[in-house]
Amino acid sequence: MNTHAKFFSFLAVLGISVGVFADVDTDPLVLHEVITKDQLRKGHHWTPGEANLKMKEYGGTWEDKASWEKRAASIRKGILKGLYWDKMPQIEGNFNPIIHSRREMDGYVVQNIAIQSFPGFYITGNLYSPVKPAERNPAILCPHGHLADKRLKEDVQKRSASFARLGAIVFAYDMVGYAEATQTTHKMPIAALLQTWNSKRVLDYLLSRSDVDSSRIGMTGGSGGGTQTFVLTAIDDRITVSAPVVQVSAHFFGGCVCESGMPIHKGADHETNNVELAAMAAPRPLLLVSNGADWTRNSPRIEYPYIRSVYALYDAEHNAEHVHLFKEGHDYGYSKRTSVYPFFAHHLGLNYKRIPYYNGFDESFVTVLPREELYVFDEAHPRPADALIGDDAVMDYLGFER
């Protein structure tokens, strides 16, 4: 069945006429109201030139802190509505954590962890912490981008371990549909909702720990992990410091349904793009990391100046920083990671001197573990028996009619 047919079949089951959707070109969605093609802004929705004009248009909708905050509140409401946030169970606690396989490394500890996102749905990942933690420690959420088993790759292990050695408790967790998060496929219709909710539950879990300082919470990820970072930061002010890497763009909205497959960028009462979502971190510390070989190449000229102008409304220009690596491409490689380390160290009260420095931060202390050693679910620790399996099972549980 092609994309249009799948999309129309969802609508038909919901009793929505498909006649008005003749020009829809998007991945399948479960909807409760009529939307237009333009509300689902996917991939390179605009050219860079068109996006430049749009940023000028958006900038003309506010002139001071009060008018910006009115706009930001409208955008936040639109994001939550576009995600169908009200479909999620309103639960407190009940994480039912599964934590095992503690390994003490050079200055940090690694454990395998799963927590309950909502009944029958689990978030899988790894927990990194200092060998000698303080009584109250900063915490960092580490989502990742689009790659099978990305959470288990060297770059994610290195940044997570480095943050832990600096003194933070770090939760690196899977995208839905990747690595161990196989209860659904990745490109399911409500992937954006599930990923944002998972991030919110990781945050809830970290804040529930007695060894975490709620005033020092960071979040960073690259590519699709950057999207998760700025979306959660925009809707949840408990994230106190953020660093979205190689993703904030005025013209590119994310190339996957998990980023732009639900109407978070445009609704009946709001229109925005990812630059404004990132700017909604203001006045909290924000580091934008961009490069010369992807959709962030215009960041020094378009995206960052807009974000900085929002921070100026709060007299908080000192909290907005930008690293542009014009000779680099789309990754969360060494130079990106080592740009984030001192930024997080400064704003989260970490000690950057805990990472060896020889004309650059030396990550050689990190032991890159084999992927199988980082799995949460194994013979001794099976996935809970109540796990919902399959896209349909999860959507049915949440009340998305099929």
HELIX and SHEET records of a PDB file:
HELIX    1   1 THR A    3  VAL A   13  1                                  11    
HELIX    2   2 GLY A   19  PHE A   21  5                                   3    
HELIX    3   3 LYS A   37  GLN A   39  5                                   3    
HELIX    4   4 PRO A   48  GLY A   59  1                                  12    
HELIX    5   5 LYS A   65  GLY A   82  1                                  18    
HELIX    6   6 TRP A   85  LYS A   87  5                                   3    
HELIX    7   7 LYS A  150  LEU A  152  5                                   3    
HELIX    8   8 GLU A  154  LEU A  166  1                                  13    
HELIX    9   9 ALA A  191  SER A  208  1                                  18    
HELIX   10  10 GLY A  224  ILE A  235  1                                  12    
HELIX   11  11 VAL A  257  SER A  260  1                                   4    
HELIX   12  12 ASN A  274  ALA A  279  1                                   6    
HELIX   13  13 GLU A  303  ALA A  312  1                                  10    
HELIX   14  14 GLU A  317  ASN A  319  5                                   3    
HELIX   15  15 TYR A  334  LEU A  348  1                                  15    
HELIX   16  16 TYR A  352  ARG A  354  5                                   3    
HELIX   17  17 ARG A  371  LEU A  374  5                                   4    
HELIX   18  18 ASP A  391  TYR A  397  1                                   7    
SHEET    1   A 7 ILE A  98  GLU A 104  0                                        
SHEET    2   A 7 TYR A 108  PHE A 118 -1                                        
SHEET    3   A 7 PHE A 121  PRO A 130 -1                                        
SHEET    4   A 7 ILE A 169  TYR A 173 -1                                        
SHEET    5   A 7 ASN A 137  CYS A 142  1                                        
SHEET    6   A 7 VAL A 212  GLY A 222  1                                        
SHEET    7   A 7 VAL A 241  VAL A 245  1                                        
SHEET    1   B 2 LEU A 286  ASN A 291  0                                        
SHEET    2   B 2 ALA A 320  LEU A 325  1                                        
END                                                                             
